Amino acid sequence: MTDFRSDTVTQPGEAMKAAMLVAPLGDDVFQDDPTVNELQRYAADLLGFEAALFAPSGTQTNLIALMAHCQRGDEAIVGQQWHTYRWEGGGMAVLGSIQPQPIEHQPDGTLALEHIRVAVKPDDPHFARTKLIVMENTTGGKVLSLAYMNSVAALAKELGLNCHIDGARLMNAAVALATEDDSDPIQKARQLCAGFDSVSLCLSKGLGAPVGSLLLGNHAFIQQARRLRKMLGGGMRQAGVLAAAGLYALQHNIQRLAEDHLHAQQLAEGLQHIAAENPLLKGKLELVSVHTNILFTDIAVEVAEPLLAYLSAQNIKLTSSNYNKADQHYKRVRWVTHLDIKTIDIEQTLAAVKKFSG
């Protein structure tokens, strides 16, 4: 099976499983699991924060961050397509009583700084109190530049607001930026976080751990986050067996993200070439964007449905959603490359698409 549905489908390799097997364990709710403590220390040092907290998921670390930064009735500025706003079950409102203020995206995935500025509410009892700016990097696979991230952090400080990064794929952004100027990805990751009050880093996407996410911030913030994690049911006991996988991921699986980016580019180029030659796909399959490890294609629905069924029969898994453009019905198909997608999988997938005959 070749699974392009998400980079969350990765399986731990033998070396990662071996690290999990021998991890020393304790009770993390009592803060005495040595492997969890080492993961938290290592991640904080890696990204330049005072402290970190290990939790079961990125949805939970984002919610913890929002609840730590905001009180009931406060407001968080988010993007219309941010995961924190659109894909986390409304947790900030339902569980945190936090009002989201969504802003439309620019074509490059950013939120215009002036739009952020004018979204901040005046100090007036008619309005929710604006307390937080939330960023997401990458967003839909797009990298928000270092200069832009620095500008957002500076704006937050100017406005007296806190700022948080949903960095589920932060390391993909760092690797992409480092590839451009042949620099160190870890240095880029630290620079992307500089000036932000907190960041959530997913370990179970491209980094390949089976479970877990980290929340990073200063000591006081993480102390509050630990209380919120317990409240939300995220306190785990002998969690070191999972933390060991996360520690292995941070130590071994960052640089290799460049392979996933290359595979996404190869897939995009191959699909574009096939669409230009295959009469069934010509004018029906359009490349929307490819950034880092995520490729989007728009496929006319009359072609998409049989194509997706055909690929499923070939054990090639994808996700799609309905999309209307110029009064025509399309399916927007997402292809996500990850550590379990090899060059041979790209080649075999392209060969399967090339053979598609309706």
Secondary structure as GFF3:
##gff-version 3
##sequence-region A 1 358
A	DSSP	beta_strand	2	3	.	.	.	ID=ss1
A	DSSP	three_ten_helix	7	9	.	.	.	ID=ss2
A	DSSP	alpha_helix	14	21	.	.	.	ID=ss3
A	DSSP	three_ten_helix	28	30	.	.	.	ID=ss4
A	DSSP	alpha_helix	34	47	.	.	.	ID=ss5
A	DSSP	beta_strand	51	55	.	.	.	ID=ss6
A	DSSP	alpha_helix	58	69	.	.	.	ID=ss7
A	DSSP	beta_strand	74	79	.	.	.	ID=ss8
A	DSSP	alpha_helix	83	86	.	.	.	ID=ss9
A	DSSP	alpha_helix	91	94	.	.	.	ID=ss10
A	DSSP	beta_strand	99	103	.	.	.	ID=ss11
A	DSSP	alpha_helix	113	119	.	.	.	ID=ss12
A	DSSP	beta_strand	129	136	.	.	.	ID=ss13
A	DSSP	alpha_helix	146	159	.	.	.	ID=ss14
A	DSSP	beta_strand	162	167	.	.	.	ID=ss15
A	DSSP	alpha_helix	170	181	.	.	.	ID=ss16
A	DSSP	alpha_helix	185	193	.	.	.	ID=ss17
A	DSSP	beta_strand	198	202	.	.	.	ID=ss18
A	DSSP	beta_strand	213	217	.	.	.	ID=ss19
A	DSSP	alpha_helix	219	231	.	.	.	ID=ss20
A	DSSP	alpha_helix	240	252	.	.	.	ID=ss21
A	DSSP	alpha_helix	257	277	.	.	.	ID=ss22
A	DSSP	beta_strand	285	291	.	.	.	ID=ss23
A	DSSP	beta_strand	294	300	.	.	.	ID=ss24
A	DSSP	alpha_helix	301	313	.	.	.	ID=ss25
A	DSSP	beta_strand	316	317	.	.	.	ID=ss26
A	DSSP	beta_strand	319	325	.	.	.	ID=ss27
A	DSSP	beta_strand	328	336	.	.	.	ID=ss28
A	DSSP	alpha_helix	343	355	.	.	.	ID=ss29
###
